[in-house]
Amino acid sequence: MITITLKDLPPRLHRELKARAVAHGRSLNTEMLACLEASVHSSRVDVETVLAEARALRKSVKIRLTQKDLLAAKTGSRA
């Protein structure tokens, strides 16, 4: 195994990592490894594919909401 030393870790980040480790029932070291693993192996989003799917979904929905509809839903009125 390779050992890496982190220098100048901000106290706030250290506290947050420790809290995450406790929440996940892991040691601080294991939590940091999990965070690094997730970061390195996260999948990239193909923006064009997501947009194409959103456009197809939008086309399939027959109801169109207006600004008035959205405002009414946001404020809780049923006018």
DAWOVEN-V730072 format. One record per residue. N is the residue number from 1. RES is the residue in one small letter. PHI is phi in degrees with one decimal (999 if undefined). OMEGA is omega in degrees with one decimal (* if undefined). BURIAL is + if it has 16 or more other ideal C-beta (glycine too) atoms within 10 Angstrom, else -. Layout:
BEGIN
n: [N:N]
res: [RES:RES]
phi: [PHI:PHI]
omega: [OMEGA:OMEGA]
burial: [BURIAL:BURIAL]
END
This chain:
BEGIN
n: [1:2:3:4:5:6:7:8:9:10:11:12:13:14:15:16:17:18:19:20:21:22:23:24:25:26:27:28:29:30:31:32:33:34:35:36:37:38:39:40:41:42:43:44:45:46:47:48:49:50:51:52:53:54:55:56:57:58:59:60:61:62:63:64:65:66:67:68:69:70:71:72:73:74:75:76:77:78:79]
res: [m:i:t:i:t:l:k:d:l:p:p:r:l:h:r:e:l:k:a:r:a:v:a:h:g:r:s:l:n:t:e:m:l:a:c:l:e:a:s:v:h:s:s:r:v:d:v:e:t:v:l:a:e:a:r:a:l:r:k:s:v:k:i:r:l:t:q:k:d:l:l:a:a:k:t:g:s:r:a]
phi: [999:-98.0:-108.6:-123.4:-106.3:-94.9:-111.2:57.7:-71.2:-61.2:-54.8:-62.2:-64.5:-59.8:-61.1:-66.2:-65.0:-62.3:-64.0:-62.5:-61.1:-61.9:-61.5:-96.2:66.7:-124.3:-74.2:-60.2:-61.5:-65.1:-64.1:-64.3:-63.8:-63.3:-63.8:-63.8:-59.3:-63.2:-68.2:-71.7:-100.6:-67.3:-82.5:-81.5:-92.0:-86.0:-58.8:-63.1:-66.3:-62.5:-63.6:-63.0:-65.6:-64.6:-64.0:-64.5:-64.5:-60.8:-66.6:-76.9:-85.2:-86.0:-94.0:-114.4:-96.1:-99.9:-58.3:-62.4:-61.1:-64.5:-65.0:-63.4:-67.3:-67.8:-87.0:86.3:-81.7:-116.1:-76.9]
omega: [178.3:178.5:176.9:176.4:176.1:178.4:174.9:176.7:-179.8:-178.6:-180.0:179.3:178.0:178.4:-178.7:177.5:177.8:179.5:177.4:-179.9:178.4:-178.6:-178.5:179.7:-178.0:171.6:178.0:-180.0:-179.6:177.8:179.4:176.9:178.4:178.3:178.8:179.4:-179.7:-179.0:-177.0:-175.9:177.6:-177.8:176.9:179.2:175.3:-174.0:-178.9:178.5:179.0:178.5:179.1:178.1:179.1:178.8:178.9:178.2:179.5:178.8:-175.7:-179.8:-175.4:-177.7:176.6:177.7:176.9:175.1:179.2:178.0:-179.0:178.6:178.6:179.1:-178.4:-177.0:177.8:178.6:179.8:-178.1:*]
burial: [-:-:-:-:-:-:-:-:-:-:-:-:-:-:-:-:+:-:-:-:+:-:-:-:-:-:-:-:-:-:+:+:-:-:-:-:-:-:-:-:-:-:-:-:-:-:-:-:-:-:-:-:-:-:-:-:-:-:-:-:-:-:-:-:-:-:-:-:-:-:-:-:-:-:-:-:-:-:-]
END
